[in-house]
Amino acid sequence: MPLRADPSRFGRNDRDGYRREHPISHYERIGGAGSVKAAVELFYDKVLAGPKLAGYLSDVDMVSQRRHLALMLTVVLGGPNEYAGRGLAEAHQPLGIPLAHYAKVGEYLAVTLAELGAPAEVIGDVQAVLAQVQDQVVAGGNPTDA
C-alpha cells in the first residue's frame, strides 16, 4: 500500500480546500497514522527476515514493539507526540548494538519509506534524525548526546 503523499504546502489549499496557516508536517504528507502503520509493518518484515537483526527481537512482544515504533516514527515525522516509553539509550545500550547493525536498520527504514512512496525529503529528514541519535543506540556511543 503506497503512502498517500500530500503536496499541500504552507499558504496553499489542502485536499479539502481549506487554506493552511501552518506548514504541513511530514506525518501529514505521507498520510498520517495509517501510512505510519504500513511502514512499521513492512519495516519489521525486513528486520525479522534476517537472523542478525531478528535476534534482538527474539524475546520481544512484537505487537507492543510495532506500536512503540509507530509512536516514535510519528514523532520523528512531526505528528502527535504520544510516546511515553523509555529513552533510546536506556532501551538500546544494554543490547550492545554494533554500528553495522544500526546502519542496516536505518537502511531498512529508508528503503521501506521509499517503497511506500515517501518523498525523498521525508526520507532524508528521517535519516538525519537517525544520525543524530546514533550514539544513544550504538554500543560504545555517548548516550548523553542528543
C-alpha positions as CSV (number, residue, x, y, z in Angstrom):
1,M,0.0,0.0,0.0
2,P,1.7,3.3,-1.1
3,L,1.8,6.2,1.3
4,R,-0.5,9.0,0.4
5,A,1.8,11.9,-0.2
6,D,0.1,15.2,0.2
7,P,1.5,18.0,-2.0
8,S,0.0,20.8,0.2
9,R,2.4,23.4,1.4
10,F,2.3,26.5,3.6
11,G,-0.1,29.1,2.2
12,R,-1.8,26.7,-0.2
13,N,-5.1,24.9,0.0
14,D,-5.3,21.4,1.4
15,R,-7.2,18.5,0.0
16,D,-10.5,19.8,1.5
17,G,-10.0,23.3,0.1
18,Y,-9.1,25.0,3.4
19,R,-6.2,27.4,3.5
20,R,-3.3,26.1,5.6
21,E,-2.0,28.5,8.2
22,H,1.0,26.3,9.1
23,P,3.4,24.2,7.1
24,I,2.3,20.6,6.7
25,S,4.2,18.0,8.6
26,H,5.9,15.0,7.1
27,Y,3.4,12.9,9.1
28,E,0.6,14.6,7.2
29,R,2.4,14.5,3.9
30,I,2.7,10.7,4.0
31,G,-0.9,10.1,5.0
32,G,-0.8,10.0,8.8
33,A,-1.3,7.1,11.2
34,G,-2.4,4.6,8.5
35,S,0.8,5.2,6.5
36,V,3.0,5.0,9.6
37,K,1.4,1.7,10.5
38,A,2.0,0.3,7.0
39,A,5.7,1.5,7.1
40,V,6.2,-0.2,10.5
41,E,4.7,-3.5,9.3
42,L,6.9,-3.6,6.2
43,F,10.0,-2.4,8.1
44,Y,9.6,-5.2,10.7
45,D,9.1,-7.8,7.9
46,K,12.5,-6.8,6.7
47,V,14.2,-6.8,10.1
48,L,12.7,-10.1,11.1
49,A,13.7,-11.8,7.8
50,G,17.4,-11.9,8.7
51,P,18.9,-13.7,11.7
52,K,21.4,-11.0,12.7
53,L,18.7,-8.3,13.4
54,A,15.9,-10.7,14.3
55,G,18.0,-11.9,17.3
56,Y,17.5,-8.6,19.0
57,L,13.7,-9.2,19.0
58,S,13.5,-12.9,19.8
59,D,12.1,-12.3,23.3
60,V,10.2,-9.1,22.4
61,D,6.4,-8.8,22.3
62,M,6.2,-7.7,18.6
63,V,2.7,-6.2,18.9
64,S,4.0,-3.8,21.6
65,Q,7.2,-3.3,19.7
66,R,5.4,-2.3,16.5
67,R,3.1,0.1,18.4
68,H,6.2,1.5,20.1
69,L,8.0,2.2,16.8
70,A,4.8,3.6,15.3
71,L,4.7,6.2,18.1
72,M,8.3,7.0,17.7
73,L,8.1,7.3,13.9
74,T,5.1,9.5,14.3
75,V,7.1,11.9,16.5
76,V,10.1,11.9,14.1
77,L,7.7,12.8,11.2
78,G,6.2,15.7,13.1
79,G,2.9,14.0,14.2
80,P,1.3,14.0,17.6
81,N,3.7,13.1,20.4
82,E,2.0,10.3,22.4
83,Y,5.2,8.4,23.2
84,A,5.8,7.8,26.9
85,G,8.3,4.9,26.9
86,R,12.0,4.6,27.9
87,G,14.6,6.8,26.3
88,L,16.7,5.5,23.4
89,A,19.9,5.0,25.4
90,E,18.1,3.2,28.3
91,A,16.4,0.8,25.8
92,H,19.3,0.1,23.5
93,Q,22.7,0.5,25.2
94,P,22.3,-2.8,27.1
95,L,21.8,-4.6,23.8
96,G,25.4,-3.9,22.6
97,I,24.2,-3.0,19.1
98,P,27.2,-2.5,16.7
99,L,27.3,0.3,14.2
100,A,26.8,-2.1,11.3
101,H,23.5,-3.4,12.7
102,Y,22.3,0.2,13.4
103,A,23.2,1.2,9.8
104,K,21.3,-1.8,8.4
105,V,18.2,-0.9,10.4
106,G,18.5,2.7,9.1
107,E,18.8,1.3,5.6
108,Y,15.7,-0.9,6.0
109,L,13.7,2.1,7.3
110,A,14.8,4.3,4.3
111,V,14.1,1.5,1.8
112,T,10.7,0.9,3.4
113,L,9.7,4.5,3.2
114,A,10.9,4.7,-0.4
115,E,9.0,1.6,-1.4
116,L,5.8,3.1,0.1
117,G,6.3,6.3,-1.9
118,A,7.5,8.7,0.7
119,P,9.1,11.8,-0.8
120,A,12.9,12.0,-0.8
121,E,12.8,15.0,1.6
122,V,10.9,13.0,4.2
123,I,13.4,10.1,3.9
124,G,16.3,12.4,4.2
125,D,14.9,14.0,7.3
126,V,14.3,10.6,8.9
127,Q,17.9,9.7,8.1
128,A,19.2,12.9,9.7
129,V,17.3,12.0,12.9
130,L,18.9,8.5,12.8
131,A,22.3,10.1,12.6
132,Q,21.5,12.5,15.5
133,V,20.5,9.6,17.8
134,Q,23.1,7.1,16.7
135,D,25.3,7.5,19.8
136,Q,22.3,6.8,22.0
137,V,21.7,3.4,20.3
138,V,25.1,2.1,19.2
139,A,27.3,0.2,21.7
140,G,30.1,2.4,23.0
141,G,28.3,5.6,21.8
142,N,27.8,8.6,24.1
143,P,24.3,8.0,25.4
144,T,24.0,11.6,26.8
145,D,24.4,13.2,23.4
146,A,21.2,14.1,21.6
